[in-house]
Amino acid sequence: MTDTDVTPEVVRNDDKGRYEISLDGALAGFTEFVADDQGRLVFPHTEIDPAFSGRGLGTELIGQAMTDVASRGETVVPECSFVVRYLQKHEVNGLDVAWPHGSAPRG
């Protein structure tokens, strides 16, 4: 079995304040979140381990994280440039996004 046969797993780790993506049990990356004073989830940083780059894991991670946030009825404040770009290009059903100044969606 090659790693292209392995399905990435995305889980929310509330203790660490992040969503994590793993391949075959190995942590491949994460996107951090912190609740602001209004209870919204601010996403300041996303990181994919260089050993796993070029496989689309960042897109998979953010896509699943945003879908999960939407299913929980939470609001996202995208500060991480990767999260901003993802949300500018992809529609996530039911997701409430509070755009920070200067990063509003592009048409």
N, C-alpha and C positions, 0 to 999 in steps of 0.2 A: 504494500500500500504506500502510495506517495502522499505528500502533504496536500496535493491538489485534490485527493480523495477525501480529505478530512473536512467536515463541516465546522465552520467557526461557531463557537458558543459565546453569546453575550449575556452577561449577568449584571444585575445592579448590586453593588456592594455599598450599602448605606453606611456601614462602619467606616469605610475609607472615603466616602463621598465621591463615588465614581462608578461609571459603567466600565466593565472589563471585557475584553475579547480574548478568548483562548483558542488555541489550536491543539488538539490532542493533549489537553491538560497543561500546555505551556502558555503562560501569559504573553500575549502578543502586543497588547496595548491597552489604553484606557482613555476615557474622557472624564475629566473632573467636573463636579458640580458642588455648589454651596447655596443654601437657602439665604435669600436676602431678607431684609426686615419686613417685606410684604409677603414672605413665604414662597416667592418665585425661585425657580432653580436657575442660578447663574452658571453658565458653562464657560470657564475662563481658559481651559487648556485641554488639548488632546495630544496624545503621544502614541506612536506606533514604534515598537522596537525595530531598529534598522535591519535586524536579521529577518524580519517579516515584511519589509517594505515591498512595494510594487505588486501586491496581491489584492488590492482593493479592500483591505481590512478596515481602513479608516472610514471608508464610505459605508461598509457593512455595520461597523460599530455605531456610527452616528445615526444611521437609518433605524436600527433596532432601538437605540436609546430614545430617539425622538418618538417613535411609535409607542414605546412603553410609557414615556412621560405623558403622551396624549391619552393613553388608556387610563391613567391615574387621575386625569383631570387637572394636572399641574401646568403651570406656565413656565416657559423657557425664556431666559434672557441670554441670547447668544453673544458672547464676547470673544471666544476663540475664533480665529479667522477661518479655520476648517469648518466649524459648525455654521458660521455665517454663510460661507459659500455653499454648503450643503443645503441649507434652508432657502437660499436664493434660487437654487436649481430644482428642488424637489418639493412637492406638495405632500404634507403629512396630515392625513385626515384627522380632524378634531384637535389639532395642536394649537394651543394659544401661545403666540410669540410676542414678547414685549421687546421690540427692537431698540437697542441702544442708539443714541444719537450718532448718525453718520453711517449706519449699517443697514438701513431700510432695504427691503427687497427691491430687486431690479426687475423690470419687465421684459 
